[in-house]
Amino acid sequence: MGITCLIPFYNERERISQVLEVITTIHAVTQVLCIDDGSTDGTAELIHRHCAGAEVVRLPYNKGKAAAIRFGLKYVRQEHVLLMDADLQDINKKELVAAIEAYTSHAAAIDMLILRRINAPWFVKWYRSDILLSGERLLRKYDLAQALLHPIKCYQLEVAINRYMLHHKKVVRWMPWSAINTYKVDKLGVIDGSRKEFKMYVDIVSYVGFAHMMLQLASFTKRLRHERQQKGYSNLKKQLALLTFKR
């Protein structure tokens, strides 16, 4: 199963390289597509110079994450998509490979796999943003395109996908993910960053509505118990037992 990784970015010159260093070495990811959302800091040029395994498409000016993903979908060559934020830190390649393997092996049974940010601060976990707003998720290109049919702006992408999955009774699971994203206060300073954070939550609630937001908080998705390694261990024990018996 081939997977396209979509990475939207806006002025992430200082951070995107460490994301691409991991993504471009994962065999199952056959297309890495970076969408420049009107950056002014030379991020696209940096990718062109140093990341041969990544493609870049560009929007003429900043339109927001949802618009960038919608634009990037036109260039996606695979049926399955990995959404990835450009500002992640401490990415664990083994975790990502395990998540892709789990999604691939359960593709007939689940429709989306969210990578839960287990190292997020306590207040993020308190209102389940470590799951609901995680930018790292695996899903079908078709489902992503359907979720984007409705008008979505700025920070509404993840909850819009969640709402689509709930409305269509799709099966969604999560797996632990130790990477962390760079918070707006770290990028913009305390005052401007806090304003952006507040605007983000206003945008989110205004899009899905308070009642549906409560539904997502209360009941959306549960952990995927991927038992591939345990089954492999059990099979190994059986083989060893058989060899011992033959002796």
C-alpha positions in Angstrom: 0.0 0.0 0.0 1.5 3.3 -1.1 1.0 6.4 1.1 1.3 10.1 0.3 2.4 12.3 3.2 0.9 15.8 3.1 2.8 18.4 5.0 1.3 21.9 4.9 3.6 24.7 6.1 3.8 28.4 6.7 7.2 29.9 7.6 8.6 26.7 9.1 12.2 27.0 7.8 13.6 26.4 11.3 11.6 23.2 11.9 10.5 21.3 8.8 13.9 19.7 8.1 13.7 17.4 11.1 10.2 16.2 10.0 11.4 15.6 6.4 14.5 13.8 7.6 12.3 11.1 9.1 9.4 11.0 6.6 11.6 10.7 3.5 13.2 7.5 4.9 10.0 5.5 5.5 9.6 2.9 2.8 5.8 2.9 2.9 5.6 6.6 2.2 6.0 6.8 -1.6 5.2 10.5 -2.0 6.1 13.3 0.3 4.2 16.5 -0.7 4.9 19.7 1.1 2.3 22.6 0.6 3.7 26.1 0.9 0.9 28.2 2.3 2.4 31.5 1.2 5.6 31.4 3.2 7.9 34.4 3.2 11.0 32.9 5.0 12.4 30.7 2.2 11.1 27.4 3.5 10.3 26.1 0.0 13.8 27.0 -1.2 15.3 25.1 1.7 13.3 22.0 0.8 14.3 22.2 -2.8 18.0 22.4 -1.9 18.3 19.9 0.9 15.3 17.4 0.6 15.5 15.6 -2.7 12.8 13.2 -1.7 10.1 15.8 -1.1 7.9 17.7 -3.6 6.7 21.3 -3.1 3.6 22.9 -4.4 2.9 26.6 -3.5 0.0 28.8 -2.8 0.5 32.5 -3.8 -0.5 33.8 -0.4 -1.4 32.5 3.1 -4.8 30.9 3.1 -4.7 28.6 6.1 -4.1 24.9 6.8 -7.4 23.6 5.4 -7.0 25.5 2.1 -3.4 24.2 1.8 -4.5 20.6 2.3 -7.4 21.1 -0.2 -4.9 22.5 -2.7 -2.4 19.7 -2.1 -5.0 17.0 -2.7 -4.9 17.7 -6.4 -1.3 16.4 -6.5 -1.8 13.3 -4.4 -1.0 10.1 -6.2 -1.9 7.5 -3.6 -5.2 6.2 -2.2 -4.1 6.7 1.4 -2.8 9.8 3.0 -0.7 10.6 6.1 -1.2 14.1 7.4 1.8 15.5 9.2 2.5 18.9 10.8 5.6 20.8 9.8 6.6 21.9 13.2 6.9 18.6 15.0 9.8 17.9 17.5 11.2 14.6 18.7 9.7 12.4 16.0 10.1 8.7 16.7 10.5 6.9 13.4 9.8 3.5 15.0 6.4 4.8 16.3 5.5 6.1 12.9 6.5 2.9 11.1 4.4 0.9 13.7 1.4 3.2 13.1 1.6 2.8 9.3 1.9 -1.0 9.7 -1.1 -1.0 12.0 -3.1 1.1 9.7 -2.1 -1.0 6.7 -2.9 -4.3 8.4 -6.3 -3.0 9.7 -7.2 -1.0 6.5 -10.3 -3.2 5.9 -11.6 -2.6 9.4 -10.7 1.0 10.2 -11.2 4.3 8.3 -8.7 6.6 10.1 -5.9 6.2 12.6 -5.0 9.3 14.7 -1.5 9.6 16.3 -2.2 10.7 19.8 0.3 13.2 21.3 0.9 11.5 24.6 3.6 14.1 25.6 1.2 17.1 25.2 0.8 19.3 28.4 -1.9 18.3 30.9 -4.2 21.1 29.9 -4.2 19.9 26.3 -5.0 16.3 27.4 -7.7 17.6 29.8 -9.9 18.7 26.8 -8.6 15.8 24.6 -6.9 18.0 22.1 -4.0 15.5 22.1 -6.4 13.3 20.1 -9.1 15.6 18.6 -6.7 18.2 17.2 -3.7 16.0 16.4 -2.5 16.9 13.0 -1.0 13.4 12.4 -3.5 11.0 11.0 -3.8 8.3 8.4 -6.9 8.0 6.2 -8.1 7.5 2.7 -7.8 10.3 0.2 -11.5 9.9 -0.6 -12.6 10.5 2.9 -10.3 13.5 3.3 -11.6 15.0 0.1 -15.2 14.5 1.3 -14.5 16.1 4.6 -13.1 19.1 2.7 -16.2 19.6 0.6 -17.7 21.9 3.2 -16.2 25.4 3.8 -13.4 25.1 6.3 -11.0 27.8 7.4 -7.9 28.3 9.5 -7.8 25.8 12.4 -11.0 23.8 11.7 -9.5 21.0 9.6 -9.1 18.3 12.3 -12.5 18.8 13.9 -14.1 18.9 10.4 -12.5 15.5 9.6 -13.7 14.2 13.0 -17.2 15.4 12.3 -17.2 13.7 8.9 -16.1 10.5 10.4 -18.8 10.6 13.1 -21.5 11.6 10.7 -20.7 8.7 8.4 -20.2 6.2 11.2 -16.6 5.6 10.2 -14.3 3.5 12.4 -11.6 5.6 14.0 -8.8 4.5 16.3 -5.7 6.1 17.9 -2.2 5.0 18.7 0.4 6.7 21.0 2.8 9.2 19.5 5.6 10.9 21.5 6.3 13.7 19.1 5.2 17.2 20.2 4.3 20.2 18.1 5.7 23.7 18.6 3.1 25.9 20.3 2.1 29.3 19.1 3.5 31.0 22.1 6.9 29.6 21.3 6.7 30.8 17.7 5.0 34.2 18.2 5.6 35.1 21.9 3.3 35.0 24.8 0.8 37.7 23.8 0.5 37.1 20.0 0.7 33.3 20.6 -2.1 33.4 23.2 -4.3 35.4 20.9 -3.7 32.9 18.1 -4.6 30.0 20.5 -7.8 31.7 21.6 -8.8 32.4 18.0 -8.1 28.8 17.1 -10.6 27.5 19.7 -13.2 30.1 18.7 -12.9 29.0 15.1 -13.2 25.4 16.1 -16.3 25.7 18.2 -18.0 28.1 15.8 -17.5 25.6 13.0 -18.8 22.4 14.6 -21.1 24.0 17.3 -21.0 23.5 21.0 -23.1 20.4 21.1 -21.1 18.5 18.5 -17.8 19.6 20.2 -19.1 18.1 23.4 -19.9 14.9 21.5 -16.3 14.7 20.2 -15.0 15.4 23.7 -17.1 12.7 25.2 -17.0 9.8 22.8 -14.8 10.2 19.7 -12.5 7.3 19.0 -10.6 4.8 21.2 -7.2 3.1 21.1 -6.2 0.6 18.5 -4.8 -2.5 20.0 -2.3 -3.6 17.4 -1.1 -7.1 18.3 1.2 -7.8 15.4 4.3 -8.0 17.6 2.6 -10.2 20.2 1.3 -12.6 17.6 4.7 -12.8 16.1 6.1 -13.6 19.5 3.5 -16.3 20.0 4.2 -17.9 16.6 7.9 -17.9 17.5 7.2 -19.7 20.7 5.2 -22.3 18.9 8.0 -22.8 16.3 10.6 -23.2 19.1 8.4 -25.7 20.9 8.0 -27.7 17.7 11.7 -27.7 17.1 12.3 -28.8 20.7 9.8 -31.6 20.3 11.4 -32.9 17.1 14.7 -33.1 18.8 
